[in-house]
Amino acid sequence: MSKHVLIVGASRGIGLGLAEEFKSRGWEVTGTERSKSEELHALDGVKIATLDVTDPSTFEVDGEFDAVIVNAGITGAKHQSSEQATPDEVAEVMMTNAFGPVHLGKKLLPQIRRGGSLSFMSSLMGSIEDSSGGYELYRTSKTAQNMLAKGVSENEAKERGVAVLSLHPGWVQTDMGGPNAKITVEESAKGLADVVENASGSYAYVDYTGKALPF
């Protein structure tokens, strides 16, 4: 029986790249979108569901999975400033990047097979030790996501034998990463897929090469 991966946020960028990569490795792939993605629908044999990480009423996805990858995120308000941030701007970036994805991860956990993995798309910018400041809204949301993800590992996933990963995809040539980014979507997706396929243990915060990152 082929393994089954659920990729949340597979409509473009890294999520779409991951759908293509896992499909090429013979995995059964289910990808989610918020609105219709022609690129995702063009992938033969990929199951597609509609899901929004900020709307729990959309969290029902059929299937049992060996791996779930929650790839959802926004940069947040353009100013990225703690001084200028409004309550709505803080709520939007925190719900989209941290609380929504982790709420979804907890909801899907019973559908992950023992020995499988639950991954959240994080960022090196969520590392407090590595931080140079700036991008305050985005950085804070990813740090919060890492904290919540480790909590899922300790309190819910570990007892079910499910590894939890916070993944840094690298600086990737996507809409968010921009054209000057150092690696292609294909390079990032290949590395991330290797990391997911080899996931074991409880919790890890790693990049697309499998290198451990500092909190």
C-alpha positions, 0 to 999 in steps of 0.5 A, a space after each residue: 500500500 502506498 503511503 499517503 500525504 496530506 499537504 495543506 496549502 498546495 495551490 502554489 509555491 512550496 506546497 505545490 512543489 511538495 505535491 509534485 515531489 511526493 507524487 513523483 515518489 509514488 505517494 498518494 497525495 491529497 492537496 488542499 486549496 482555499 480557492 481553485 488552483 489550476 496548477 494543482 488541478 493539473 496534477 493527475 491523480 492528486 485528491 483535492 480538498 478545500 480548506 482554510 486554516 483560519 476557518 475550523 468549519 473547513 477542517 474535515 478532510 477524508 483519509 488516513 495519512 502517513 504524513 500531514 504537512 501544514 503549509 500555510 502562511 502570510 507575511 502580515 502587514 507591510 509595515 511589520 512594525 510592533 509600534 504600528 500594528 493594529 489588533 486586527 493585523 496581529 490577529 490575522 498573522 497569528 491566526 494564519 501562521 500559528 494558531 490556525 495551523 496548530 488547531 488544524 494539526 490537532 484536529 487531523 492528528 487522529 487521522 495520522 497513522 502511528 509512526 507517521 509525522 505532522 509537519 508545520 511550515 515554519 521559518 528560520 525567522 522564527 528562531 529567537 537565537 538567530 534573530 536580527 530583529 525586523 519583520 516583527 509580525 512575521 517573526 513573532 508568528 513563526 516563533 509562536 507556531 514553533 512553541 505551539 508545535 512543540 506543545 502538540 508533540 509533548 501533549 498529543 502526538 508523542 503518545 500516538 508515536 507521531 513525530 512533529 516537525 517545524 520545517 524551515 524551507 530555506 529562502 525559496 524563489 516563491 511569491 513570498 521569497 522573491 526572485 533573489 532567493 537562493 534556492 528553487 521550489 524544486 530544491 526545497 521540496 526535494 529536501 523537505 520530502 527527504 526530511 518528512 520521509 525520514 521523520 522519527 522521534 518526537 519533535 524537531 525544528 529543522 531546515 530542508 537539509 535536515 539540519 537542526 535549528 536553534 530556538 
